[in-house]
Amino acid sequence: MPKTTYPKDRFDQIPPTSGRVGAHRAENPHMRGWVVLLWAAVATVVLVAVGIFGTLVVTGRVTLFPTPEPTVAAPAVVTPVLDTTYEVLVLNATPESGLASRTRDDIVAAGWSADLVLAGDAGSDDFATTTVYYPMAADEAAALALADVIGGAEVGLSEVYQPLDDPEARQLTVVLGLDRTAGGAETPAS
């Protein structure tokens, strides 16, 4: 077999004391087992924390993106405004006679024209609490003022007492209850 000679290059000029040639790198001899144990402990803590948090999210005990609670607006406070341009119907719903006429006189004395205030008897005589009824929400302030004029009463929104021939009429209705009688509200027998 023929022997070939190759030209010399820089790789043929290796110094004779170069140390090991072609050896694999070994692990760092300074690496201790406690470092591996520390990393394992940190990884375990992180995985347990993620697992607990994930379980709380899945079961619904923790909400990632909560929806805001709707706020409840406080009801508007209506200030009583005395308006003597309203027609007033006073109905006596008690067995005491003359109560509607006395209340009518109090309303006229407060500034209403006598021809705008009518008094009469109601269809029943067992109405419990004196109430001033107004037909539209815009009339509440006037109804509150009328309730103050007659010495205090409940106020309610109702179209029941509005005249049928003129549904647009501005009328307040006072229904006098048993709380206005001489004996006050009757208490049921025990």
Biotite code that builds the C-alpha atoms (Angstrom):
import biotite.structure as struc

atoms = struc.array([
    struc.Atom([0.000, 0.000, 0.000], chain_id="A", res_id=1, res_name="MET", atom_name="CA", element="C"),
    struc.Atom([1.361, 3.287, -0.912], chain_id="A", res_id=2, res_name="PRO", atom_name="CA", element="C"),
    struc.Atom([2.219, 5.713, 1.822], chain_id="A", res_id=3, res_name="LYS", atom_name="CA", element="C"),
    struc.Atom([0.974, 9.234, 1.324], chain_id="A", res_id=4, res_name="THR", atom_name="CA", element="C"),
    struc.Atom([2.385, 12.187, 3.018], chain_id="A", res_id=5, res_name="THR", atom_name="CA", element="C"),
    struc.Atom([0.308, 15.186, 3.649], chain_id="A", res_id=6, res_name="TYR", atom_name="CA", element="C"),
    struc.Atom([1.669, 18.663, 3.919], chain_id="A", res_id=7, res_name="PRO", atom_name="CA", element="C"),
    struc.Atom([2.138, 19.946, 7.444], chain_id="A", res_id=8, res_name="LYS", atom_name="CA", element="C"),
    struc.Atom([-0.308, 22.539, 8.777], chain_id="A", res_id=9, res_name="ASP", atom_name="CA", element="C"),
    struc.Atom([-0.835, 24.354, 12.041], chain_id="A", res_id=10, res_name="ARG", atom_name="CA", element="C"),
    struc.Atom([-2.640, 21.414, 13.671], chain_id="A", res_id=11, res_name="PHE", atom_name="CA", element="C"),
    struc.Atom([0.482, 19.283, 13.398], chain_id="A", res_id=12, res_name="ASP", atom_name="CA", element="C"),
    struc.Atom([2.331, 21.689, 15.672], chain_id="A", res_id=13, res_name="GLN", atom_name="CA", element="C"),
    struc.Atom([0.723, 20.848, 19.043], chain_id="A", res_id=14, res_name="ILE", atom_name="CA", element="C"),
    struc.Atom([2.966, 21.434, 22.030], chain_id="A", res_id=15, res_name="PRO", atom_name="CA", element="C"),
    struc.Atom([3.911, 18.203, 23.790], chain_id="A", res_id=16, res_name="PRO", atom_name="CA", element="C"),
    struc.Atom([2.541, 19.311, 27.251], chain_id="A", res_id=17, res_name="THR", atom_name="CA", element="C"),
    struc.Atom([-1.011, 20.176, 26.251], chain_id="A", res_id=18, res_name="SER", atom_name="CA", element="C"),
    struc.Atom([-2.665, 17.926, 28.835], chain_id="A", res_id=19, res_name="GLY", atom_name="CA", element="C"),
    struc.Atom([-5.549, 15.654, 28.058], chain_id="A", res_id=20, res_name="ARG", atom_name="CA", element="C"),
    struc.Atom([-6.751, 15.419, 24.535], chain_id="A", res_id=21, res_name="VAL", atom_name="CA", element="C"),
    struc.Atom([-10.269, 14.251, 23.603], chain_id="A", res_id=22, res_name="GLY", atom_name="CA", element="C"),
    struc.Atom([-11.463, 13.733, 27.178], chain_id="A", res_id=23, res_name="ALA", atom_name="CA", element="C"),
    struc.Atom([-15.173, 14.281, 28.063], chain_id="A", res_id=24, res_name="HIS", atom_name="CA", element="C"),
    struc.Atom([-16.021, 17.003, 30.477], chain_id="A", res_id=25, res_name="ARG", atom_name="CA", element="C"),
    struc.Atom([-16.949, 15.756, 33.902], chain_id="A", res_id=26, res_name="ALA", atom_name="CA", element="C"),
    struc.Atom([-19.471, 17.348, 36.315], chain_id="A", res_id=27, res_name="GLU", atom_name="CA", element="C"),
    struc.Atom([-18.310, 20.230, 38.381], chain_id="A", res_id=28, res_name="ASN", atom_name="CA", element="C"),
    struc.Atom([-16.721, 18.650, 41.420], chain_id="A", res_id=29, res_name="PRO", atom_name="CA", element="C"),
    struc.Atom([-17.953, 21.616, 43.572], chain_id="A", res_id=30, res_name="HIS", atom_name="CA", element="C"),
    struc.Atom([-21.649, 20.808, 42.908], chain_id="A", res_id=31, res_name="MET", atom_name="CA", element="C"),
    struc.Atom([-23.139, 19.523, 46.131], chain_id="A", res_id=32, res_name="ARG", atom_name="CA", element="C"),
    struc.Atom([-26.315, 17.495, 46.670], chain_id="A", res_id=33, res_name="GLY", atom_name="CA", element="C"),
    struc.Atom([-27.911, 20.176, 48.870], chain_id="A", res_id=34, res_name="TRP", atom_name="CA", element="C"),
    struc.Atom([-28.218, 22.563, 45.886], chain_id="A", res_id=35, res_name="VAL", atom_name="CA", element="C"),
    struc.Atom([-30.247, 19.973, 44.006], chain_id="A", res_id=36, res_name="VAL", atom_name="CA", element="C"),
    struc.Atom([-32.356, 19.383, 47.130], chain_id="A", res_id=37, res_name="LEU", atom_name="CA", element="C"),
    struc.Atom([-32.941, 23.144, 47.482], chain_id="A", res_id=38, res_name="LEU", atom_name="CA", element="C"),
    struc.Atom([-34.150, 23.476, 43.889], chain_id="A", res_id=39, res_name="TRP", atom_name="CA", element="C"),
    struc.Atom([-36.423, 20.468, 44.330], chain_id="A", res_id=40, res_name="ALA", atom_name="CA", element="C"),
    struc.Atom([-37.940, 22.016, 47.470], chain_id="A", res_id=41, res_name="ALA", atom_name="CA", element="C"),
    struc.Atom([-38.562, 25.367, 45.712], chain_id="A", res_id=42, res_name="VAL", atom_name="CA", element="C"),
    struc.Atom([-40.166, 23.603, 42.756], chain_id="A", res_id=43, res_name="ALA", atom_name="CA", element="C"),
    struc.Atom([-42.390, 21.574, 45.108], chain_id="A", res_id=44, res_name="THR", atom_name="CA", element="C"),
    struc.Atom([-43.585, 24.688, 46.963], chain_id="A", res_id=45, res_name="VAL", atom_name="CA", element="C"),
    struc.Atom([-44.364, 26.491, 43.689], chain_id="A", res_id=46, res_name="VAL", atom_name="CA", element="C"),
    struc.Atom([-46.273, 23.506, 42.284], chain_id="A", res_id=47, res_name="LEU", atom_name="CA", element="C"),
    struc.Atom([-48.310, 23.064, 45.487], chain_id="A", res_id=48, res_name="VAL", atom_name="CA", element="C"),
    struc.Atom([-49.197, 26.796, 45.570], chain_id="A", res_id=49, res_name="ALA", atom_name="CA", element="C"),
    struc.Atom([-50.269, 26.754, 41.913], chain_id="A", res_id=50, res_name="VAL", atom_name="CA", element="C"),
    struc.Atom([-52.348, 23.626, 42.559], chain_id="A", res_id=51, res_name="GLY", atom_name="CA", element="C"),
    struc.Atom([-54.148, 25.138, 45.557], chain_id="A", res_id=52, res_name="ILE", atom_name="CA", element="C"),
    struc.Atom([-54.854, 28.389, 43.714], chain_id="A", res_id=53, res_name="PHE", atom_name="CA", element="C"),
    struc.Atom([-56.077, 26.492, 40.643], chain_id="A", res_id=54, res_name="GLY", atom_name="CA", element="C"),
    struc.Atom([-58.413, 24.395, 42.801], chain_id="A", res_id=55, res_name="THR", atom_name="CA", element="C"),
    struc.Atom([-59.853, 27.520, 44.442], chain_id="A", res_id=56, res_name="LEU", atom_name="CA", element="C"),
    struc.Atom([-60.473, 29.099, 41.044], chain_id="A", res_id=57, res_name="VAL", atom_name="CA", element="C"),
    struc.Atom([-62.108, 25.968, 39.611], chain_id="A", res_id=58, res_name="VAL", atom_name="CA", element="C"),
    struc.Atom([-64.396, 25.494, 42.639], chain_id="A", res_id=59, res_name="THR", atom_name="CA", element="C"),
    struc.Atom([-65.465, 29.157, 42.515], chain_id="A", res_id=60, res_name="GLY", atom_name="CA", element="C"),
    struc.Atom([-64.062, 30.213, 45.881], chain_id="A", res_id=61, res_name="ARG", atom_name="CA", element="C"),
    struc.Atom([-61.733, 32.697, 44.172], chain_id="A", res_id=62, res_name="VAL", atom_name="CA", element="C"),
    struc.Atom([-62.854, 34.809, 41.237], chain_id="A", res_id=63, res_name="THR", atom_name="CA", element="C"),
    struc.Atom([-60.137, 36.097, 38.953], chain_id="A", res_id=64, res_name="LEU", atom_name="CA", element="C"),
    struc.Atom([-62.216, 38.833, 37.329], chain_id="A", res_id=65, res_name="PHE", atom_name="CA", element="C"),
    struc.Atom([-65.104, 39.728, 39.642], chain_id="A", res_id=66, res_name="PRO", atom_name="CA", element="C"),
    struc.Atom([-68.072, 41.603, 38.237], chain_id="A", res_id=67, res_name="THR", atom_name="CA", element="C"),
    struc.Atom([-68.734, 44.856, 40.064], chain_id="A", res_id=68, res_name="PRO", atom_name="CA", element="C"),
    struc.Atom([-71.694, 44.895, 42.426], chain_id="A", res_id=69, res_name="GLU", atom_name="CA", element="C"),
    struc.Atom([-74.491, 47.156, 41.244], chain_id="A", res_id=70, res_name="PRO", atom_name="CA", element="C"),
    struc.Atom([-74.904, 50.162, 43.437], chain_id="A", res_id=71, res_name="THR", atom_name="CA", element="C"),
    struc.Atom([-78.314, 50.930, 44.809], chain_id="A", res_id=72, res_name="VAL", atom_name="CA", element="C"),
    struc.Atom([-79.203, 54.553, 44.480], chain_id="A", res_id=73, res_name="ALA", atom_name="CA", element="C"),
    struc.Atom([-80.829, 56.140, 47.472], chain_id="A", res_id=74, res_name="ALA", atom_name="CA", element="C"),
    struc.Atom([-84.432, 57.066, 46.819], chain_id="A", res_id=75, res_name="PRO", atom_name="CA", element="C"),
    struc.Atom([-84.908, 60.700, 45.991], chain_id="A", res_id=76, res_name="ALA", atom_name="CA", element="C"),
    struc.Atom([-86.282, 62.742, 48.848], chain_id="A", res_id=77, res_name="VAL", atom_name="CA", element="C"),
    struc.Atom([-89.242, 64.843, 47.769], chain_id="A", res_id=78, res_name="VAL", atom_name="CA", element="C"),
    struc.Atom([-89.620, 68.175, 49.510], chain_id="A", res_id=79, res_name="THR", atom_name="CA", element="C"),
    struc.Atom([-93.225, 69.208, 50.214], chain_id="A", res_id=80, res_name="PRO", atom_name="CA", element="C"),
    struc.Atom([-94.354, 72.202, 48.141], chain_id="A", res_id=81, res_name="VAL", atom_name="CA", element="C"),
    struc.Atom([-97.642, 73.864, 49.022], chain_id="A", res_id=82, res_name="LEU", atom_name="CA", element="C"),
    struc.Atom([-99.607, 74.359, 45.800], chain_id="A", res_id=83, res_name="ASP", atom_name="CA", element="C"),
    struc.Atom([-103.111, 75.727, 46.321], chain_id="A", res_id=84, res_name="THR", atom_name="CA", element="C"),
    struc.Atom([-104.045, 75.416, 42.635], chain_id="A", res_id=85, res_name="THR", atom_name="CA", element="C"),
    struc.Atom([-104.940, 71.728, 43.025], chain_id="A", res_id=86, res_name="TYR", atom_name="CA", element="C"),
    struc.Atom([-108.532, 70.662, 43.489], chain_id="A", res_id=87, res_name="GLU", atom_name="CA", element="C"),
    struc.Atom([-108.920, 68.709, 46.733], chain_id="A", res_id=88, res_name="VAL", atom_name="CA", element="C"),
    struc.Atom([-111.499, 66.005, 47.410], chain_id="A", res_id=89, res_name="LEU", atom_name="CA", element="C"),
    struc.Atom([-111.947, 65.095, 51.089], chain_id="A", res_id=90, res_name="VAL", atom_name="CA", element="C"),
    struc.Atom([-113.666, 61.755, 51.755], chain_id="A", res_id=91, res_name="LEU", atom_name="CA", element="C"),
    struc.Atom([-114.715, 60.636, 55.219], chain_id="A", res_id=92, res_name="ASN", atom_name="CA", element="C"),
    struc.Atom([-114.151, 56.867, 55.466], chain_id="A", res_id=93, res_name="ALA", atom_name="CA", element="C"),
    struc.Atom([-115.016, 56.688, 59.167], chain_id="A", res_id=94, res_name="THR", atom_name="CA", element="C"),
    struc.Atom([-118.291, 56.345, 61.094], chain_id="A", res_id=95, res_name="PRO", atom_name="CA", element="C"),
    struc.Atom([-117.769, 59.814, 62.664], chain_id="A", res_id=96, res_name="GLU", atom_name="CA", element="C"),
    struc.Atom([-119.929, 62.413, 60.934], chain_id="A", res_id=97, res_name="SER", atom_name="CA", element="C"),
    struc.Atom([-118.684, 65.934, 60.137], chain_id="A", res_id=98, res_name="GLY", atom_name="CA", element="C"),
    struc.Atom([-115.013, 64.917, 59.959], chain_id="A", res_id=99, res_name="LEU", atom_name="CA", element="C"),
    struc.Atom([-114.757, 65.695, 56.236], chain_id="A", res_id=100, res_name="ALA", atom_name="CA", element="C"),
    struc.Atom([-116.242, 69.192, 56.748], chain_id="A", res_id=101, res_name="SER", atom_name="CA", element="C"),
    struc.Atom([-113.801, 70.028, 59.561], chain_id="A", res_id=102, res_name="ARG", atom_name="CA", element="C"),
    struc.Atom([-110.856, 68.840, 57.439], chain_id="A", res_id=103, res_name="THR", atom_name="CA", element="C"),
    struc.Atom([-112.184, 70.886, 54.484], chain_id="A", res_id=104, res_name="ARG", atom_name="CA", element="C"),
    struc.Atom([-112.219, 73.984, 56.697], chain_id="A", res_id=105, res_name="ASP", atom_name="CA", element="C"),
    struc.Atom([-108.582, 73.339, 57.716], chain_id="A", res_id=106, res_name="ASP", atom_name="CA", element="C"),
    struc.Atom([-107.536, 73.066, 54.059], chain_id="A", res_id=107, res_name="ILE", atom_name="CA", element="C"),
    struc.Atom([-109.370, 76.280, 53.107], chain_id="A", res_id=108, res_name="VAL", atom_name="CA", element="C"),
    struc.Atom([-107.732, 78.026, 56.067], chain_id="A", res_id=109, res_name="ALA", atom_name="CA", element="C"),
    struc.Atom([-104.326, 76.956, 54.692], chain_id="A", res_id=110, res_name="ALA", atom_name="CA", element="C"),
    struc.Atom([-104.904, 78.985, 51.505], chain_id="A", res_id=111, res_name="GLY", atom_name="CA", element="C"),
    struc.Atom([-107.042, 76.912, 49.147], chain_id="A", res_id=112, res_name="TRP", atom_name="CA", element="C"),
    struc.Atom([-110.025, 78.534, 47.489], chain_id="A", res_id=113, res_name="SER", atom_name="CA", element="C"),
    struc.Atom([-113.298, 77.246, 48.953], chain_id="A", res_id=114, res_name="ALA", atom_name="CA", element="C"),
    struc.Atom([-114.608, 76.263, 45.521], chain_id="A", res_id=115, res_name="ASP", atom_name="CA", element="C"),
    struc.Atom([-111.552, 73.971, 44.930], chain_id="A", res_id=116, res_name="LEU", atom_name="CA", element="C"),
    struc.Atom([-112.131, 71.880, 48.083], chain_id="A", res_id=117, res_name="VAL", atom_name="CA", element="C"),
    struc.Atom([-115.020, 69.404, 48.159], chain_id="A", res_id=118, res_name="LEU", atom_name="CA", element="C"),
    struc.Atom([-116.001, 67.264, 51.156], chain_id="A", res_id=119, res_name="ALA", atom_name="CA", element="C"),
    struc.Atom([-118.121, 64.136, 51.260], chain_id="A", res_id=120, res_name="GLY", atom_name="CA", element="C"),
    struc.Atom([-118.525, 60.635, 52.602], chain_id="A", res_id=121, res_name="ASP", atom_name="CA", element="C"),
    struc.Atom([-116.652, 57.628, 51.241], chain_id="A", res_id=122, res_name="ALA", atom_name="CA", element="C"),
    struc.Atom([-118.280, 54.344, 50.288], chain_id="A", res_id=123, res_name="GLY", atom_name="CA", element="C"),
    struc.Atom([-116.955, 52.641, 53.428], chain_id="A", res_id=124, res_name="SER", atom_name="CA", element="C"),
    struc.Atom([-116.487, 53.648, 57.040], chain_id="A", res_id=125, res_name="ASP", atom_name="CA", element="C"),
    struc.Atom([-113.604, 51.404, 58.062], chain_id="A", res_id=126, res_name="ASP", atom_name="CA", element="C"),
    struc.Atom([-110.563, 52.877, 56.282], chain_id="A", res_id=127, res_name="PHE", atom_name="CA", element="C"),
    struc.Atom([-107.619, 52.434, 58.645], chain_id="A", res_id=128, res_name="ALA", atom_name="CA", element="C"),
    struc.Atom([-105.123, 55.220, 57.906], chain_id="A", res_id=129, res_name="THR", atom_name="CA", element="C"),
    struc.Atom([-105.670, 58.718, 56.565], chain_id="A", res_id=130, res_name="THR", atom_name="CA", element="C"),
    struc.Atom([-104.035, 58.945, 53.147], chain_id="A", res_id=131, res_name="THR", atom_name="CA", element="C"),
    struc.Atom([-103.539, 61.674, 50.556], chain_id="A", res_id=132, res_name="VAL", atom_name="CA", element="C"),
    struc.Atom([-103.664, 60.255, 47.017], chain_id="A", res_id=133, res_name="TYR", atom_name="CA", element="C"),
    struc.Atom([-102.075, 61.961, 44.029], chain_id="A", res_id=134, res_name="TYR", atom_name="CA", element="C"),
    struc.Atom([-102.490, 60.918, 40.352], chain_id="A", res_id=135, res_name="PRO", atom_name="CA", element="C"),
    struc.Atom([-98.980, 61.408, 38.888], chain_id="A", res_id=136, res_name="MET", atom_name="CA", element="C"),
    struc.Atom([-95.437, 61.249, 40.270], chain_id="A", res_id=137, res_name="ALA", atom_name="CA", element="C"),
    struc.Atom([-94.999, 64.970, 39.605], chain_id="A", res_id=138, res_name="ALA", atom_name="CA", element="C"),
    struc.Atom([-97.792, 65.674, 42.121], chain_id="A", res_id=139, res_name="ASP", atom_name="CA", element="C"),
    struc.Atom([-96.044, 64.021, 45.083], chain_id="A", res_id=140, res_name="GLU", atom_name="CA", element="C"),
    struc.Atom([-94.591, 67.262, 46.477], chain_id="A", res_id=141, res_name="ALA", atom_name="CA", element="C"),
    struc.Atom([-98.037, 68.886, 46.558], chain_id="A", res_id=142, res_name="ALA", atom_name="CA", element="C"),
    struc.Atom([-99.536, 65.781, 48.197], chain_id="A", res_id=143, res_name="ALA", atom_name="CA", element="C"),
    struc.Atom([-96.857, 65.829, 50.906], chain_id="A", res_id=144, res_name="LEU", atom_name="CA", element="C"),
    struc.Atom([-97.597, 69.495, 51.611], chain_id="A", res_id=145, res_name="ALA", atom_name="CA", element="C"),
    struc.Atom([-101.342, 68.775, 51.830], chain_id="A", res_id=146, res_name="LEU", atom_name="CA", element="C"),
    struc.Atom([-100.613, 65.902, 54.228], chain_id="A", res_id=147, res_name="ALA", atom_name="CA", element="C"),
    struc.Atom([-98.718, 68.376, 56.425], chain_id="A", res_id=148, res_name="ASP", atom_name="CA", element="C"),
    struc.Atom([-101.625, 70.853, 56.255], chain_id="A", res_id=149, res_name="VAL", atom_name="CA", element="C"),
    struc.Atom([-104.107, 68.305, 57.623], chain_id="A", res_id=150, res_name="ILE", atom_name="CA", element="C"),
    struc.Atom([-101.773, 67.314, 60.443], chain_id="A", res_id=151, res_name="GLY", atom_name="CA", element="C"),
    struc.Atom([-99.872, 64.444, 58.869], chain_id="A", res_id=152, res_name="GLY", atom_name="CA", element="C"),
    struc.Atom([-101.019, 61.560, 56.710], chain_id="A", res_id=153, res_name="ALA", atom_name="CA", element="C"),
    struc.Atom([-99.669, 58.866, 54.469], chain_id="A", res_id=154, res_name="GLU", atom_name="CA", element="C"),
    struc.Atom([-99.197, 59.700, 50.804], chain_id="A", res_id=155, res_name="VAL", atom_name="CA", element="C"),
    struc.Atom([-99.872, 57.328, 47.914], chain_id="A", res_id=156, res_name="GLY", atom_name="CA", element="C"),
    struc.Atom([-99.840, 57.312, 44.124], chain_id="A", res_id=157, res_name="LEU", atom_name="CA", element="C"),
    struc.Atom([-103.226, 56.279, 42.741], chain_id="A", res_id=158, res_name="SER", atom_name="CA", element="C"),
    struc.Atom([-105.532, 57.287, 39.875], chain_id="A", res_id=159, res_name="GLU", atom_name="CA", element="C"),
    struc.Atom([-108.592, 55.680, 41.488], chain_id="A", res_id=160, res_name="VAL", atom_name="CA", element="C"),
    struc.Atom([-110.024, 58.960, 42.762], chain_id="A", res_id=161, res_name="TYR", atom_name="CA", element="C"),
    struc.Atom([-109.491, 61.001, 39.595], chain_id="A", res_id=162, res_name="GLN", atom_name="CA", element="C"),
    struc.Atom([-112.596, 62.375, 37.875], chain_id="A", res_id=163, res_name="PRO", atom_name="CA", element="C"),
    struc.Atom([-113.683, 60.214, 34.942], chain_id="A", res_id=164, res_name="LEU", atom_name="CA", element="C"),
    struc.Atom([-114.878, 63.170, 32.879], chain_id="A", res_id=165, res_name="ASP", atom_name="CA", element="C"),
    struc.Atom([-111.500, 64.980, 33.135], chain_id="A", res_id=166, res_name="ASP", atom_name="CA", element="C"),
    struc.Atom([-108.535, 62.572, 33.547], chain_id="A", res_id=167, res_name="PRO", atom_name="CA", element="C"),
    struc.Atom([-106.061, 65.458, 33.179], chain_id="A", res_id=168, res_name="GLU", atom_name="CA", element="C"),
    struc.Atom([-107.503, 67.313, 36.183], chain_id="A", res_id=169, res_name="ALA", atom_name="CA", element="C"),
    struc.Atom([-105.055, 68.231, 38.924], chain_id="A", res_id=170, res_name="ARG", atom_name="CA", element="C"),
    struc.Atom([-106.786, 66.751, 41.930], chain_id="A", res_id=171, res_name="GLN", atom_name="CA", element="C"),
    struc.Atom([-105.545, 65.504, 45.281], chain_id="A", res_id=172, res_name="LEU", atom_name="CA", element="C"),
    struc.Atom([-107.785, 63.225, 47.317], chain_id="A", res_id=173, res_name="THR", atom_name="CA", element="C"),
    struc.Atom([-107.755, 62.973, 51.114], chain_id="A", res_id=174, res_name="VAL", atom_name="CA", element="C"),
    struc.Atom([-109.329, 59.787, 52.464], chain_id="A", res_id=175, res_name="VAL", atom_name="CA", element="C"),
    struc.Atom([-109.861, 60.195, 56.214], chain_id="A", res_id=176, res_name="LEU", atom_name="CA", element="C"),
    struc.Atom([-109.275, 57.005, 58.162], chain_id="A", res_id=177, res_name="GLY", atom_name="CA", element="C"),
    struc.Atom([-110.048, 55.656, 61.595], chain_id="A", res_id=178, res_name="LEU", atom_name="CA", element="C"),
    struc.Atom([-106.834, 57.226, 62.915], chain_id="A", res_id=179, res_name="ASP", atom_name="CA", element="C"),
    struc.Atom([-108.668, 60.638, 62.735], chain_id="A", res_id=180, res_name="ARG", atom_name="CA", element="C"),
    struc.Atom([-111.645, 59.619, 64.859], chain_id="A", res_id=181, res_name="THR", atom_name="CA", element="C"),
    struc.Atom([-112.010, 60.601, 68.498], chain_id="A", res_id=182, res_name="ALA", atom_name="CA", element="C"),
    struc.Atom([-111.102, 57.067, 69.644], chain_id="A", res_id=183, res_name="GLY", atom_name="CA", element="C"),
    struc.Atom([-108.204, 56.745, 67.169], chain_id="A", res_id=184, res_name="GLY", atom_name="CA", element="C"),
    struc.Atom([-107.696, 53.574, 65.196], chain_id="A", res_id=185, res_name="ALA", atom_name="CA", element="C"),
    struc.Atom([-109.796, 50.730, 66.464], chain_id="A", res_id=186, res_name="GLU", atom_name="CA", element="C"),
    struc.Atom([-107.759, 47.829, 67.752], chain_id="A", res_id=187, res_name="THR", atom_name="CA", element="C"),
    struc.Atom([-109.009, 44.322, 67.055], chain_id="A", res_id=188, res_name="PRO", atom_name="CA", element="C"),
    struc.Atom([-110.310, 42.370, 70.048], chain_id="A", res_id=189, res_name="ALA", atom_name="CA", element="C"),
    struc.Atom([-107.929, 39.747, 71.385], chain_id="A", res_id=190, res_name="SER", atom_name="CA", element="C"),
])
